[in-house]
Amino acid sequence: MGRYHKGFLKPQWRSRLTAAAVMLAVAFIIYTLRQLFRGSWQVDPVLLRIGPLTIRWYGVMIALGVLAGYSLADRIAPWRRISTEQVFTLLVLTVPAGLIGARLAFVIQNLPYFAGHPGEILRTWQGGLSMHGAVAAALLIFAAYQRATGLSLLRVTDIAAPAALIGQAIGRWGNFFNQEVIGYPTNVPWKMYVRPENRPLDLAEYAYYHPAFLYESLWNAAAALFLLRLLHRPGARDGDGLWLYLILYSLGRFFVEFFRIGTPYWAGLTLAQLVSLLLILVGTAGFLVPRLFHGVKNAGKSG
């Protein structure tokens, strides 16, 4: 008995049971999602009703994304010499500003509709947030915080960028419960069933669509992992997180837009795609110009 005083099971059996539990959990999640995507199971977008209070899955997923992003940012903050207190302060300032910016940008993009339905402007629980607006609002907060405290905006964005991507990857699942951010009708194996009341009017006869939200969610998660790996390397510069975020997120958004149902704005591209192309150029310039300038400066010194 003395040999196992630290646990009832031997270490190798604990490892095997843990692996088996994880595999079962993953299998259950995949099976559940498969049934939901097929339409075999239906999910109410409202998670809970308590009297007049309504808690929707959309808000829950956004909240989980914020918490996951904050947890990651707090963990990697020492990489850029940022304290836990500063991370929390930035969270408190950025989240409400980001939500306001995201909604404002969405309203502006759909101004003709909201001009005729002003009462729906504040109904954020129905969806309708623009990530570009959220990013713009967050950068304004970071700039104001730098002015007030002296903490470099570039250092802040290095921890905020991967945190934002993780938060977006999780938050996008709110679109699943609202059955929005869908693509064109399709018959691919991972097609998603959309209830009749949520289908585009001109495509109402189709039941299955591309889960565009899923494509963006997976891309953002992969981009976050890539960014974390790169930012932790010795050669990373302050600000690389910002520039690479603009490149990676915009690149993914540009291609996902080809699957999404949208209105072409110019040259067959949607407004989101045009903005994404602009941000890719800005990010590329921000990432490369300091390195090129540093190389030219060193070459001048050596010469």
C-alpha positions as CSV (number, residue, x, y, z in Angstrom):
1,M,0.0,0.0,0.0
2,G,2.9,2.3,0.8
3,R,4.0,2.3,-2.8
4,Y,0.8,4.1,-3.9
5,H,0.3,6.6,-1.1
6,K,0.3,9.5,-3.6
7,G,-2.6,8.1,-5.6
8,F,-4.7,5.0,-5.9
9,L,-3.6,4.3,-9.5
10,K,-0.2,3.9,-10.9
11,P,1.0,7.0,-13.0
12,Q,0.8,5.1,-16.3
13,W,-2.8,4.1,-15.6
14,R,-3.7,7.7,-14.6
15,S,-2.2,8.9,-17.9
16,R,-4.1,6.3,-19.9
17,L,-7.4,7.1,-18.2
18,T,-6.8,10.9,-18.7
19,A,-6.1,10.3,-22.4
20,A,-9.2,8.1,-22.7
21,A,-11.4,10.7,-21.0
22,V,-10.1,13.4,-23.3
23,M,-10.7,11.3,-26.4
24,L,-14.3,10.5,-25.2
25,A,-14.9,14.2,-24.6
26,V,-13.6,15.2,-28.0
27,A,-15.7,12.4,-29.6
28,F,-18.8,13.6,-27.8
29,I,-18.2,17.2,-28.9
30,I,-17.7,16.2,-32.5
31,Y,-20.8,14.0,-32.4
32,T,-22.9,16.8,-30.9
33,L,-21.7,19.4,-33.4
34,R,-22.4,17.0,-36.2
35,Q,-26.0,16.6,-35.1
36,L,-26.4,20.3,-34.7
37,F,-24.9,21.1,-38.1
38,R,-27.1,18.5,-39.7
39,G,-30.2,20.0,-38.1
40,S,-31.0,16.8,-36.3
41,W,-30.8,18.7,-33.0
42,Q,-32.1,22.3,-32.6
43,V,-30.6,24.8,-30.2
44,D,-32.5,27.8,-28.8
45,P,-30.4,30.9,-29.1
46,V,-31.6,31.8,-25.6
47,L,-29.7,29.8,-23.0
48,L,-31.6,30.9,-19.9
49,R,-34.7,33.0,-19.0
50,I,-35.0,34.3,-15.4
51,G,-38.1,36.5,-15.2
52,P,-37.4,39.5,-17.5
53,L,-33.7,38.6,-17.7
54,T,-32.7,36.7,-20.9
55,I,-29.2,35.2,-21.3
56,R,-28.4,34.3,-24.9
57,W,-25.7,32.0,-26.2
58,Y,-24.4,34.8,-28.3
59,G,-23.5,36.9,-25.3
60,V,-22.1,33.9,-23.4
61,M,-19.7,33.0,-26.2
62,I,-18.5,36.6,-26.4
63,A,-18.0,36.6,-22.7
64,L,-16.0,33.4,-22.8
65,G,-13.9,34.8,-25.6
66,V,-13.1,37.9,-23.5
67,L,-12.2,35.7,-20.5
68,A,-10.0,33.4,-22.6
69,G,-8.3,36.4,-24.2
70,Y,-7.7,38.1,-20.9
71,S,-6.3,34.9,-19.4
72,L,-3.8,34.6,-22.3
73,A,-2.9,38.2,-22.2
74,D,-2.2,38.1,-18.5
75,R,-0.1,35.0,-19.0
76,I,2.2,36.4,-21.7
77,A,2.3,40.0,-20.4
78,P,5.8,39.4,-18.9
79,W,7.1,38.9,-22.4
80,R,6.7,42.7,-22.9
81,R,7.3,43.8,-19.3
82,I,3.6,44.6,-18.7
83,S,2.1,44.0,-15.2
84,T,-1.0,42.1,-14.3
85,E,-2.6,45.4,-13.0
86,Q,-2.0,47.1,-16.4
87,V,-3.5,44.1,-18.3
88,F,-6.7,44.3,-16.1
89,T,-7.0,48.1,-16.5
90,L,-6.7,47.7,-20.3
91,L,-9.3,45.0,-20.2
92,V,-11.8,47.2,-18.3
93,L,-11.2,50.0,-20.8
94,T,-11.0,48.1,-24.0
95,V,-14.0,45.7,-23.7
96,P,-16.8,48.3,-23.6
97,A,-15.0,50.5,-26.1
98,G,-14.5,47.6,-28.4
99,L,-18.2,46.6,-28.2
100,I,-19.3,50.2,-28.9
101,G,-16.8,50.5,-31.8
102,A,-17.9,47.1,-33.2
103,R,-21.6,48.0,-33.2
104,L,-21.0,51.5,-34.5
105,A,-19.0,50.2,-37.5
106,F,-21.7,47.6,-38.2
107,V,-24.5,50.3,-38.1
108,I,-22.5,52.5,-40.5
109,Q,-22.0,49.6,-42.9
110,N,-25.7,49.0,-42.9
111,L,-26.8,52.6,-42.5
112,P,-29.8,52.5,-45.0
113,Y,-31.4,49.7,-43.0
114,F,-30.8,51.2,-39.6
115,A,-32.0,54.6,-40.8
116,G,-35.3,53.0,-41.3
117,H,-35.1,50.9,-38.1
118,P,-33.4,53.1,-35.5
119,G,-34.9,51.1,-32.7
120,E,-32.7,48.1,-33.6
121,I,-29.4,49.9,-33.3
122,L,-29.0,48.9,-29.6
123,R,-30.2,45.3,-30.1
124,T,-26.7,43.9,-30.1
125,W,-27.9,40.5,-28.7
126,Q,-29.3,39.8,-32.1
127,G,-25.8,39.9,-33.5
128,G,-24.2,42.6,-35.7
129,L,-20.7,43.5,-34.6
130,S,-17.9,44.5,-36.9
131,M,-14.4,43.3,-35.9
132,H,-12.8,46.2,-37.8
133,G,-14.7,48.6,-35.6
134,A,-13.6,46.8,-32.5
135,V,-10.0,46.9,-33.5
136,A,-10.1,50.6,-34.3
137,A,-11.7,51.3,-30.9
138,A,-9.1,49.2,-29.1
139,L,-6.2,51.0,-30.8
140,L,-7.7,54.3,-29.7
141,I,-7.8,53.1,-26.1
142,F,-4.2,51.8,-26.3
143,A,-3.1,55.2,-27.7
144,A,-4.9,57.1,-24.9
145,Y,-3.4,54.7,-22.3
146,Q,0.1,55.3,-23.7
147,R,-0.4,59.0,-23.5
148,A,-1.6,58.8,-19.9
149,T,0.9,56.3,-18.5
150,G,3.8,56.1,-21.0
151,L,3.2,52.3,-21.6
152,S,4.1,51.7,-25.3
153,L,1.2,51.0,-27.6
154,L,3.4,48.6,-29.5
155,R,4.2,46.5,-26.5
156,V,0.5,46.4,-25.5
157,T,-0.5,45.2,-28.9
158,D,2.1,42.4,-28.8
159,I,0.1,40.7,-26.0
160,A,-3.3,42.0,-27.2
161,A,-3.0,40.5,-30.7
162,P,-2.9,36.8,-29.9
163,A,-5.4,37.4,-27.1
164,A,-7.8,39.0,-29.5
165,L,-7.4,36.2,-32.0
166,I,-8.3,33.6,-29.3
167,G,-11.2,35.7,-28.2
168,Q,-12.5,36.0,-31.8
169,A,-12.1,32.3,-32.4
170,I,-14.4,31.6,-29.4
171,G,-16.7,34.5,-29.8
172,R,-17.4,33.5,-33.4
173,W,-19.4,30.6,-32.1
174,G,-22.0,33.1,-30.9
175,N,-22.8,33.4,-34.6
176,F,-23.5,29.7,-34.7
177,F,-26.3,29.9,-32.1
178,N,-27.8,33.0,-33.8
179,Q,-27.4,31.2,-37.2
180,E,-25.7,34.2,-38.8
181,V,-22.4,34.8,-40.6
182,I,-23.3,32.0,-43.0
183,G,-22.0,31.3,-46.5
184,Y,-23.7,30.3,-49.7
185,P,-25.7,27.1,-50.0
186,T,-23.6,24.0,-50.2
187,N,-23.6,20.3,-49.9
188,V,-20.1,19.8,-48.4
189,P,-19.9,17.2,-45.6
190,W,-19.5,20.0,-43.0
191,K,-22.6,21.9,-44.2
192,M,-24.7,23.7,-41.6
193,Y,-28.5,23.5,-41.4
194,V,-30.2,26.9,-41.1
195,R,-33.7,27.3,-39.9
196,P,-36.2,28.8,-42.4
197,E,-36.6,32.0,-40.5
198,N,-32.8,32.6,-40.6
199,R,-32.3,32.0,-44.3
200,P,-31.7,34.8,-46.8
201,L,-35.0,35.5,-48.5
202,D,-33.7,34.9,-52.0
203,L,-32.1,31.6,-50.9
204,A,-35.0,30.4,-48.7
205,E,-35.4,27.1,-50.6
206,Y,-31.9,25.9,-49.5
207,A,-31.5,24.3,-46.1
208,Y,-27.7,23.9,-45.9
209,Y,-25.0,26.6,-46.1
210,H,-21.3,27.1,-45.6
211,P,-20.5,27.7,-41.9
212,A,-18.5,30.8,-42.7
213,F,-18.2,31.6,-39.0
214,L,-16.4,28.2,-38.5
215,Y,-13.8,29.0,-41.2
216,E,-13.0,32.3,-39.5
217,S,-12.9,30.7,-36.0
218,L,-10.5,28.0,-37.1
219,W,-8.3,30.5,-38.9
220,N,-8.1,32.8,-35.9
221,A,-7.2,30.0,-33.6
222,A,-4.4,28.9,-35.9
223,A,-3.2,32.5,-36.4
224,A,-3.1,33.0,-32.6
225,L,-0.8,29.9,-32.2
226,F,1.4,31.1,-35.0
227,L,1.6,34.6,-33.5
228,L,2.5,33.2,-30.0
229,R,5.3,31.2,-31.4
230,L,6.7,34.0,-33.4
231,L,6.4,36.7,-30.6
232,H,8.3,34.5,-28.2
233,R,11.4,34.3,-30.4
234,P,14.4,36.4,-29.5
235,G,14.3,38.4,-32.7
236,A,10.8,39.7,-32.3
237,R,10.4,43.4,-32.2
238,D,7.9,45.5,-30.2
239,G,4.9,46.0,-32.4
240,D,5.3,42.8,-34.4
241,G,2.1,41.6,-32.8
242,L,0.1,44.5,-34.2
243,W,1.5,44.3,-37.7
244,L,1.1,40.5,-37.9
245,Y,-2.4,40.6,-36.5
246,L,-3.4,43.0,-39.2
247,I,-1.9,40.7,-41.8
248,L,-3.1,37.4,-40.5
249,Y,-6.7,38.4,-39.4
250,S,-7.2,40.4,-42.6
251,L,-5.9,37.6,-44.8
252,G,-8.3,35.1,-43.3
253,R,-11.2,37.5,-43.4
254,F,-10.5,38.3,-47.1
255,F,-10.8,34.6,-48.1
256,V,-13.7,33.8,-45.8
257,E,-15.6,36.6,-47.4
258,F,-15.7,34.6,-50.7
259,F,-17.9,32.1,-48.9
260,R,-20.1,34.6,-47.0
261,I,-23.3,36.0,-48.4
262,G,-22.5,39.6,-49.1
263,T,-22.9,42.6,-51.4
264,P,-20.0,43.4,-53.8
265,Y,-18.8,46.9,-53.2
266,W,-16.1,47.4,-55.9
267,A,-14.5,45.1,-58.4
268,G,-16.5,42.2,-57.2
269,L,-15.1,42.5,-53.7
270,T,-17.1,43.3,-50.5
271,L,-16.4,46.3,-48.3
272,A,-14.8,43.9,-45.7
273,Q,-12.5,42.5,-48.3
274,L,-11.4,46.0,-49.4
275,V,-10.7,47.0,-45.8
276,S,-8.8,43.8,-45.3
277,L,-6.6,44.4,-48.3
278,L,-5.8,47.9,-46.9
279,L,-4.9,46.5,-43.5
280,I,-2.7,43.8,-45.1
281,L,-0.7,46.6,-46.8
282,V,-0.5,48.6,-43.6
283,G,0.6,45.5,-41.6
284,T,3.2,44.5,-44.2
285,A,4.6,48.0,-44.3
286,G,4.7,48.2,-40.5
287,F,6.5,44.8,-40.2
288,L,9.0,45.2,-43.0
289,V,9.9,48.9,-43.0
290,P,11.7,49.0,-39.6
291,R,13.7,45.9,-40.6
292,L,14.7,47.3,-43.9
293,F,15.6,50.7,-42.3
294,H,17.6,48.8,-39.7
295,G,19.4,46.9,-42.4
296,V,20.2,50.0,-44.4
297,K,21.4,51.8,-41.3
298,N,23.7,48.9,-40.3
299,A,25.0,48.7,-43.9
300,G,25.8,52.4,-43.8
301,K,27.7,52.0,-40.5
302,S,29.8,49.1,-41.8
303,G,30.6,51.0,-45.0
